[in-house]
Amino acid sequence: MTSSSYHFGLHLGNTNACIAVNRGDGHSDVVANPSGDRVTPAAVGFRTGGEVLTGLSARQLSVRYPGAVVRAGNRRVLLENGDSSSDGPELVREEDRAFYRVDPAGDEDDNKKKSLKVTPEEVQTHVLKYMHGKSEF
Protein backbone atom coordinates (compact mmCIF):
# COMPACT_ATOMS: atom_id res chain seq x y z
CA MET A 1 0.00 0.00 0.00
CA THR A 2 1.47 3.34 -1.01
CA SER A 3 0.91 6.57 0.79
CA SER A 4 0.55 9.73 -1.23
CA SER A 5 1.25 13.08 0.28
CA TYR A 6 -0.27 16.35 -0.74
CA HIS A 7 1.31 19.76 -0.34
CA PHE A 8 -0.68 22.95 -0.54
CA GLY A 9 0.42 26.49 -1.20
CA LEU A 10 -1.72 29.53 -0.52
CA HIS A 11 -1.29 33.02 -1.89
CA LEU A 12 -3.33 35.66 -0.10
CA GLY A 13 -2.39 38.90 -1.78
CA ASN A 14 -3.77 42.40 -1.70
CA THR A 15 -5.60 41.90 -5.00
CA ASN A 16 -6.08 38.17 -5.53
CA ALA A 17 -5.84 34.83 -3.75
CA CYS A 18 -5.16 31.33 -5.02
CA ILE A 19 -4.38 27.80 -3.86
CA ALA A 20 -1.90 25.42 -5.49
CA VAL A 21 -1.58 21.69 -4.82
CA ASN A 22 1.24 19.23 -5.36
CA ARG A 23 -0.01 15.67 -5.24
CA GLY A 24 3.45 14.19 -4.68
CA ASP A 25 4.25 13.57 -8.34
CA GLY A 26 6.52 16.60 -8.66
CA HIS A 27 3.98 18.74 -10.49
CA SER A 28 1.98 21.57 -8.98
CA ASP A 29 -1.33 22.93 -10.20
CA VAL A 30 -3.22 26.07 -9.26
CA VAL A 31 -6.72 25.03 -8.24
CA ALA A 32 -9.60 26.58 -10.20
CA ASN A 33 -12.50 28.16 -8.35
CA PRO A 34 -16.14 27.35 -9.28
CA SER A 35 -16.11 29.86 -12.15
CA GLY A 36 -13.01 28.22 -13.63
CA ASP A 37 -10.60 31.02 -12.77
CA ARG A 38 -7.22 30.20 -11.23
CA VAL A 39 -7.22 33.33 -9.08
CA THR A 40 -10.00 34.72 -6.90
CA PRO A 41 -10.36 38.41 -6.04
CA ALA A 42 -9.34 39.02 -2.42
CA ALA A 43 -12.43 41.14 -1.80
CA VAL A 44 -15.11 40.82 0.86
CA GLY A 45 -18.48 42.56 0.64
CA PHE A 46 -21.12 43.08 3.29
CA ARG A 47 -24.85 43.40 2.70
CA THR A 48 -27.62 44.39 5.06
CA GLY A 49 -29.01 41.37 6.85
CA GLY A 50 -25.54 39.98 7.55
CA GLU A 51 -24.84 38.43 4.14
CA VAL A 52 -21.11 38.28 3.33
CA LEU A 53 -19.94 38.07 -0.29
CA THR A 54 -16.43 36.99 -1.17
CA GLY A 55 -14.41 36.88 -4.37
CA LEU A 56 -15.86 37.89 -7.72
CA SER A 57 -19.33 38.61 -6.33
CA ALA A 58 -17.81 41.03 -3.78
CA ARG A 59 -15.77 42.75 -6.48
CA GLN A 60 -18.92 43.15 -8.59
CA LEU A 61 -20.76 44.56 -5.55
CA SER A 62 -18.07 47.25 -5.22
CA VAL A 63 -19.14 48.80 -8.52
CA ARG A 64 -22.41 49.98 -7.02
CA TYR A 65 -21.53 50.00 -3.30
CA PRO A 66 -17.81 50.79 -2.91
CA GLY A 67 -18.24 51.47 0.81
CA ALA A 68 -19.54 47.93 1.38
CA VAL A 69 -16.50 46.08 0.01
CA VAL A 70 -13.05 45.71 1.51
CA ARG A 71 -10.27 45.12 -0.99
CA ALA A 72 -6.59 44.82 -0.08
CA GLY A 73 -7.76 43.71 3.36
CA ASN A 74 -4.44 42.27 4.43
CA ARG A 75 -2.68 45.59 4.04
CA ARG A 76 -1.84 46.90 7.49
CA VAL A 77 -2.08 50.66 7.39
CA LEU A 78 -1.36 52.88 10.34
CA LEU A 79 -3.31 56.06 9.90
CA GLU A 80 -2.11 59.22 11.49
CA ASN A 81 -4.52 61.64 9.86
CA GLY A 82 -7.45 59.66 8.32
CA ASP A 83 -6.90 58.80 4.68
CA SER A 84 -10.00 59.26 2.57
CA SER A 85 -8.18 59.18 -0.78
CA SER A 86 -8.90 55.51 -1.56
CA ASP A 87 -12.14 53.93 -2.74
CA GLY A 88 -13.95 51.69 -0.33
CA PRO A 89 -14.23 51.57 3.45
CA GLU A 90 -12.03 53.74 5.60
CA LEU A 91 -9.39 52.02 7.75
CA VAL A 92 -9.62 53.51 11.24
CA ARG A 93 -7.37 53.14 14.26
CA GLU A 94 -9.03 53.00 17.66
CA GLU A 95 -7.44 51.98 20.96
CA ASP A 96 -4.46 50.22 19.42
CA ARG A 97 -6.71 48.31 17.00
CA ALA A 98 -7.32 48.81 13.29
CA PHE A 99 -10.67 48.15 11.60
CA TYR A 100 -12.58 49.06 8.47
CA ARG A 101 -15.77 51.10 8.80
CA VAL A 102 -18.04 49.34 6.31
CA ASP A 103 -21.44 50.56 5.10
CA PRO A 104 -23.37 47.40 4.13
CA ALA A 105 -24.97 47.33 0.69
CA GLY A 106 -28.73 47.34 0.58
CA ASP A 107 -31.73 49.53 0.19
CA GLU A 108 -30.61 53.17 0.36
CA ASP A 109 -33.87 54.04 2.10
CA ASP A 110 -33.23 51.51 4.86
CA ASN A 111 -32.99 53.56 8.08
CA LYS A 112 -31.88 50.50 10.05
CA LYS A 113 -28.63 50.20 8.11
CA LYS A 114 -25.63 50.64 10.42
CA SER A 115 -21.91 50.77 9.76
CA LEU A 116 -19.91 47.69 10.68
CA LYS A 117 -16.46 47.46 12.21
CA VAL A 118 -14.45 44.79 10.37
CA THR A 119 -10.83 44.03 11.21
CA PRO A 120 -8.24 43.14 8.56
CA GLU A 121 -8.01 39.68 10.19
CA GLU A 122 -11.76 39.14 9.68
CA VAL A 123 -11.38 40.05 6.00
CA GLN A 124 -8.55 37.54 5.63
CA THR A 125 -10.62 34.89 7.41
CA HIS A 126 -13.54 35.36 5.01
CA VAL A 127 -11.22 35.02 2.00
CA LEU A 128 -9.53 31.90 3.43
CA LYS A 129 -12.87 30.25 4.28
CA TYR A 130 -14.14 30.99 0.78
CA MET A 131 -10.99 29.57 -0.81
CA HIS A 132 -11.17 26.44 1.34
CA GLY A 133 -14.86 25.87 0.76
CA LYS A 134 -14.85 26.50 -3.00
CA SER A 135 -11.65 24.72 -3.99
CA GLU A 136 -11.93 21.25 -5.42
CA PHE A 137 -8.83 19.12 -4.95
C-alpha positions as CSV (number, residue, x, y, z in Angstrom):
1,M,0.0,0.0,0.0
2,T,1.5,3.3,-1.0
3,S,0.9,6.6,0.8
4,S,0.6,9.7,-1.2
5,S,1.3,13.1,0.3
6,Y,-0.3,16.4,-0.7
7,H,1.3,19.8,-0.3
8,F,-0.7,22.9,-0.5
9,G,0.4,26.5,-1.2
10,L,-1.7,29.5,-0.5
11,H,-1.3,33.0,-1.9
12,L,-3.3,35.7,-0.1
13,G,-2.4,38.9,-1.8
14,N,-3.8,42.4,-1.7
15,T,-5.6,41.9,-5.0
16,N,-6.1,38.2,-5.5
17,A,-5.8,34.8,-3.8
18,C,-5.2,31.3,-5.0
19,I,-4.4,27.8,-3.9
20,A,-1.9,25.4,-5.5
21,V,-1.6,21.7,-4.8
22,N,1.2,19.2,-5.4
23,R,0.0,15.7,-5.2
24,G,3.5,14.2,-4.7
25,D,4.2,13.6,-8.3
26,G,6.5,16.6,-8.7
27,H,4.0,18.7,-10.5
28,S,2.0,21.6,-9.0
29,D,-1.3,22.9,-10.2
30,V,-3.2,26.1,-9.3
31,V,-6.7,25.0,-8.2
32,A,-9.6,26.6,-10.2
33,N,-12.5,28.2,-8.4
34,P,-16.1,27.4,-9.3
35,S,-16.1,29.9,-12.2
36,G,-13.0,28.2,-13.6
37,D,-10.6,31.0,-12.8
38,R,-7.2,30.2,-11.2
39,V,-7.2,33.3,-9.1
40,T,-10.0,34.7,-6.9
41,P,-10.4,38.4,-6.0
42,A,-9.3,39.0,-2.4
43,A,-12.4,41.1,-1.8
44,V,-15.1,40.8,0.9
45,G,-18.5,42.6,0.6
46,F,-21.1,43.1,3.3
47,R,-24.8,43.4,2.7
48,T,-27.6,44.4,5.1
49,G,-29.0,41.4,6.9
50,G,-25.5,40.0,7.5
51,E,-24.8,38.4,4.1
52,V,-21.1,38.3,3.3
53,L,-19.9,38.1,-0.3
54,T,-16.4,37.0,-1.2
55,G,-14.4,36.9,-4.4
56,L,-15.9,37.9,-7.7
57,S,-19.3,38.6,-6.3
58,A,-17.8,41.0,-3.8
59,R,-15.8,42.8,-6.5
60,Q,-18.9,43.2,-8.6
61,L,-20.8,44.6,-5.6
62,S,-18.1,47.2,-5.2
63,V,-19.1,48.8,-8.5
64,R,-22.4,50.0,-7.0
65,Y,-21.5,50.0,-3.3
66,P,-17.8,50.8,-2.9
67,G,-18.2,51.5,0.8
68,A,-19.5,47.9,1.4
69,V,-16.5,46.1,0.0
70,V,-13.0,45.7,1.5
71,R,-10.3,45.1,-1.0
72,A,-6.6,44.8,-0.1
73,G,-7.8,43.7,3.4
74,N,-4.4,42.3,4.4
75,R,-2.7,45.6,4.0
76,R,-1.8,46.9,7.5
77,V,-2.1,50.7,7.4
78,L,-1.4,52.9,10.3
79,L,-3.3,56.1,9.9
80,E,-2.1,59.2,11.5
81,N,-4.5,61.6,9.9
82,G,-7.5,59.7,8.3
83,D,-6.9,58.8,4.7
84,S,-10.0,59.3,2.6
85,S,-8.2,59.2,-0.8
86,S,-8.9,55.5,-1.6
87,D,-12.1,53.9,-2.7
88,G,-13.9,51.7,-0.3
89,P,-14.2,51.6,3.4
90,E,-12.0,53.7,5.6
91,L,-9.4,52.0,7.7
92,V,-9.6,53.5,11.2
93,R,-7.4,53.1,14.3
94,E,-9.0,53.0,17.7
95,E,-7.4,52.0,21.0
96,D,-4.5,50.2,19.4
97,R,-6.7,48.3,17.0
98,A,-7.3,48.8,13.3
99,F,-10.7,48.2,11.6
100,Y,-12.6,49.1,8.5
101,R,-15.8,51.1,8.8
102,V,-18.0,49.3,6.3
103,D,-21.4,50.6,5.1
104,P,-23.4,47.4,4.1
105,A,-25.0,47.3,0.7
106,G,-28.7,47.3,0.6
107,D,-31.7,49.5,0.2
108,E,-30.6,53.2,0.4
109,D,-33.9,54.0,2.1
110,D,-33.2,51.5,4.9
111,N,-33.0,53.6,8.1
112,K,-31.9,50.5,10.1
113,K,-28.6,50.2,8.1
114,K,-25.6,50.6,10.4
115,S,-21.9,50.8,9.8
116,L,-19.9,47.7,10.7
117,K,-16.5,47.5,12.2
118,V,-14.5,44.8,10.4
119,T,-10.8,44.0,11.2
120,P,-8.2,43.1,8.6
121,E,-8.0,39.7,10.2
122,E,-11.8,39.1,9.7
123,V,-11.4,40.1,6.0
124,Q,-8.5,37.5,5.6
125,T,-10.6,34.9,7.4
126,H,-13.5,35.4,5.0
127,V,-11.2,35.0,2.0
128,L,-9.5,31.9,3.4
129,K,-12.9,30.2,4.3
130,Y,-14.1,31.0,0.8
131,M,-11.0,29.6,-0.8
132,H,-11.2,26.4,1.3
133,G,-14.9,25.9,0.8
134,K,-14.9,26.5,-3.0
135,S,-11.6,24.7,-4.0
136,E,-11.9,21.2,-5.4
137,F,-8.8,19.1,-4.9
